[in-house]
């Protein structure tokens, strides 16, 4: 969640939030989660240690504090698992009132960083107030049939689309699971050729556009088919770029039509494997 704002800023994507009850997803699509929790004592110690280390490594990388649900840190969560149905229902009101991001940050920090019980009604009232919501309206809303129906429908939609846990992201019909898939989500949003449904995404622009304008068009544009794309042989001296990146490196013009250079890299080595010149038609 902490990376979504930056991701949308870089790509021009507009998120469509879908609050879900993850326990409902587990019950239907991934009951093995419960078996795993029951059998934690039998997990190989090296695997258990790594799991706790991995959680804290990701938290540090994101600049977050996360308490260990299984005793991996000195500071424990007050309750794990916790009944999150009411805070999830409240997310729909937060979306309606335009405070979804503030509300979500408060919920996550209150539980994962501060270790408080987010099922406690007095705590819910405090979160609502700090989010800019009317606390009494909030408490009424989370008990309403409207809120319950919205959360149920959103959870069922998530399951129907193939989700089995959280966080789950969809770019079109393509699903990504896990916080470590943000890079792949960004590549798909930018039309990385590795994704069949994407293709190279460009937008027609006027001659003389600056590189940053073309880059913005690339993030928000429409698919450019292969007949419109003039490919050139791979560079003889490929340079390292961001792994999995497909980016606009320069804008060129032959005096008749502006063009841009795009680049595709190998997802494992990070080396440029091919690049091309996309000719841009005048609006």
Secondary structure in CASP SS format (residue, H / E / C, confidence):
PFRMAT SS
TARGET T0000
AUTHOR 0000-0000-0000
METHOD secondary structure of the structure
MODEL  1
X C 1.00
X C 1.00
X C 1.00
X H 1.00
X H 1.00
X H 1.00
X H 1.00
X H 1.00
X H 1.00
X H 1.00
X H 1.00
X C 1.00
X C 1.00
X C 1.00
X C 1.00
X C 1.00
X C 1.00
X C 1.00
X C 1.00
X C 1.00
X C 1.00
X H 1.00
X H 1.00
X H 1.00
X H 1.00
X H 1.00
X H 1.00
X H 1.00
X H 1.00
X C 1.00
X C 1.00
X H 1.00
X H 1.00
X H 1.00
X H 1.00
X H 1.00
X H 1.00
X H 1.00
X C 1.00
X H 1.00
X H 1.00
X H 1.00
X C 1.00
X C 1.00
X H 1.00
X H 1.00
X H 1.00
X H 1.00
X H 1.00
X H 1.00
X H 1.00
X H 1.00
X H 1.00
X H 1.00
X H 1.00
X H 1.00
X H 1.00
X H 1.00
X H 1.00
X H 1.00
X H 1.00
X C 1.00
X C 1.00
X C 1.00
X C 1.00
X C 1.00
X C 1.00
X E 1.00
X C 1.00
X C 1.00
X C 1.00
X C 1.00
X C 1.00
X C 1.00
X C 1.00
X E 1.00
X C 1.00
X C 1.00
X C 1.00
X C 1.00
X C 1.00
X C 1.00
X C 1.00
X C 1.00
X H 1.00
X H 1.00
X H 1.00
X H 1.00
X H 1.00
X H 1.00
X H 1.00
X H 1.00
X H 1.00
X H 1.00
X H 1.00
X H 1.00
X C 1.00
X C 1.00
X C 1.00
X H 1.00
X H 1.00
X H 1.00
X H 1.00
X H 1.00
X H 1.00
X H 1.00
X H 1.00
X H 1.00
X H 1.00
X H 1.00
X H 1.00
X H 1.00
X H 1.00
X C 1.00
X C 1.00
X C 1.00
X C 1.00
X C 1.00
X C 1.00
X C 1.00
X H 1.00
X H 1.00
X H 1.00
X H 1.00
X H 1.00
X H 1.00
X H 1.00
X H 1.00
X H 1.00
X H 1.00
X H 1.00
X C 1.00
X C 1.00
X C 1.00
X H 1.00
X H 1.00
X H 1.00
X H 1.00
X H 1.00
X H 1.00
X H 1.00
X H 1.00
X C 1.00
X C 1.00
X H 1.00
X H 1.00
X H 1.00
X H 1.00
X H 1.00
X H 1.00
X H 1.00
X H 1.00
X H 1.00
X H 1.00
X H 1.00
X H 1.00
X H 1.00
X H 1.00
X H 1.00
X H 1.00
X C 1.00
X C 1.00
X C 1.00
X C 1.00
X C 1.00
X C 1.00
X C 1.00
X E 1.00
X E 1.00
X E 1.00
X E 1.00
X C 1.00
X C 1.00
X E 1.00
X E 1.00
X E 1.00
X E 1.00
X C 1.00
X H 1.00
X H 1.00
X H 1.00
X H 1.00
X H 1.00
X H 1.00
X H 1.00
X H 1.00
X H 1.00
X H 1.00
X H 1.00
X C 1.00
X C 1.00
X C 1.00
X C 1.00
X C 1.00
X C 1.00
X C 1.00
X C 1.00
X C 1.00
X C 1.00
X C 1.00
X E 1.00
X E 1.00
X C 1.00
X C 1.00
X C 1.00
X C 1.00
X C 1.00
X C 1.00
X C 1.00
X C 1.00
X H 1.00
X H 1.00
X H 1.00
X H 1.00
X H 1.00
X H 1.00
X H 1.00
X H 1.00
X H 1.00
X H 1.00
X C 1.00
X E 1.00
X E 1.00
X C 1.00
X C 1.00
X H 1.00
X H 1.00
X H 1.00
X E 1.00
X E 1.00
X E 1.00
X E 1.00
X C 1.00
X C 1.00
X C 1.00
X C 1.00
X C 1.00
X C 1.00
X C 1.00
X E 1.00
X C 1.00
X C 1.00
X C 1.00
X C 1.00
X C 1.00
X E 1.00
X E 1.00
X E 1.00
X E 1.00
X E 1.00
X E 1.00
X E 1.00
X E 1.00
X C 1.00
X C 1.00
X C 1.00
X C 1.00
X E 1.00
X E 1.00
X E 1.00
X E 1.00
X E 1.00
X E 1.00
X E 1.00
X E 1.00
X C 1.00
X C 1.00
X C 1.00
X C 1.00
X C 1.00
X E 1.00
X E 1.00
X E 1.00
X E 1.00
X E 1.00
X E 1.00
X E 1.00
X E 1.00
X E 1.00
X C 1.00
X C 1.00
X C 1.00
X C 1.00
END
